């Protein structure tokens, strides 16, 4: 688990997507760890889970679409956070 700046979250995500296997995920949490954005690799694309202010799920078929969704969700879920916890794990 590592601490990253919110501005670097999309770059961090993009760098790790290529090594992500189906069934693995990347988690972004706020400092208190009560809000979460999870990116899950599936056989046919990606799923983004938002758990915090909003409880929503999104699906993306390609990386470009995923990054657009994540940019919007990260800004909405972590409006005042400067640092995020980020880590990779099994879904």
C-alpha positions as CSV (number, residue, x, y, z in Angstrom):
1,X,0.0,0.0,0.0
2,X,1.5,3.4,-1.0
3,X,0.5,7.0,-0.6
4,X,0.2,8.9,-3.8
5,X,-0.9,12.5,-4.6
6,X,-4.4,12.7,-6.1
7,X,-3.0,14.5,-9.1
8,X,-0.8,11.5,-9.9
9,X,-3.6,8.9,-9.4
10,X,-4.5,8.6,-13.1
11,X,-0.8,8.2,-14.1
12,X,-0.3,5.6,-11.4
13,X,-3.4,3.7,-12.6
14,X,-2.3,3.9,-16.3
15,X,1.1,2.5,-15.5
16,X,-0.3,-0.5,-13.6
17,X,-3.2,-1.4,-15.9
18,X,-1.0,-3.4,-18.4
19,X,0.1,-5.8,-15.6
20,X,-3.3,-6.3,-14.2
21,X,-4.8,-9.8,-14.7
22,X,-8.5,-10.7,-14.7
23,X,-9.7,-10.9,-11.1
24,X,-7.2,-8.3,-9.8
25,X,-8.0,-4.8,-8.8
26,X,-6.5,-1.4,-7.9
27,X,-7.9,0.4,-4.9
28,X,-7.8,4.1,-4.1
29,X,-8.8,5.2,-0.6
30,X,-8.9,8.5,1.3
31,X,-6.8,9.2,4.4
32,X,-9.5,7.8,6.8
33,X,-10.1,4.9,4.4
34,X,-13.9,5.3,4.6
35,X,-14.2,6.2,0.9
36,X,-13.1,3.9,-1.9
37,X,-12.7,3.8,-5.7
38,X,-11.9,0.3,-7.0
39,X,-10.9,-0.6,-10.5
40,X,-11.4,-4.3,-11.2
41,X,-10.0,-6.1,-14.3
42,X,-12.6,-8.4,-15.9
43,X,-12.2,-10.8,-18.9
44,X,-14.1,-8.4,-21.1
45,X,-12.9,-5.0,-19.8
46,X,-13.0,-3.1,-16.5
47,X,-15.4,-2.4,-13.7
48,X,-15.2,0.7,-11.5
49,X,-16.8,0.6,-8.1
50,X,-17.4,3.8,-6.2
51,X,-18.1,3.5,-2.4
52,X,-18.3,6.6,-0.4
53,X,-20.4,9.7,-1.1
54,X,-22.0,7.7,-3.9
55,X,-22.6,4.0,-4.4
56,X,-22.2,3.4,-8.1
57,X,-20.7,0.9,-10.5
58,X,-19.4,1.7,-14.0
59,X,-18.2,-0.6,-16.8
60,X,-15.5,0.3,-19.4
61,X,-14.5,-1.8,-22.4
62,X,-11.2,-0.1,-23.2
63,X,-8.5,1.8,-21.3
64,X,-9.3,5.2,-22.7
65,X,-12.9,5.0,-21.6
66,X,-11.8,3.7,-18.1
67,X,-9.5,6.7,-17.6
68,X,-12.3,9.1,-18.4
69,X,-14.6,7.4,-15.9
70,X,-11.8,7.3,-13.3
71,X,-11.0,11.0,-13.7
72,X,-14.6,12.0,-13.1
73,X,-15.1,9.5,-10.2
74,X,-11.8,10.4,-8.4
75,X,-12.6,14.1,-8.5
76,X,-16.1,13.5,-7.2
77,X,-15.2,11.1,-4.5
78,X,-12.1,12.8,-3.2
79,X,-12.8,16.6,-3.6
80,X,-10.6,17.7,-0.7
81,X,-8.1,14.9,-0.5
82,X,-4.5,15.6,-1.4
83,X,-3.1,12.2,-0.7
84,X,-4.7,8.8,-1.4
85,X,-3.8,5.3,-0.3
86,X,-3.3,3.1,-3.5
87,X,-2.7,-0.6,-3.8
88,X,-3.2,-3.6,-5.9
89,X,-4.8,-6.8,-4.7
90,X,-7.1,-9.7,-5.7
91,X,-10.7,-8.7,-6.2
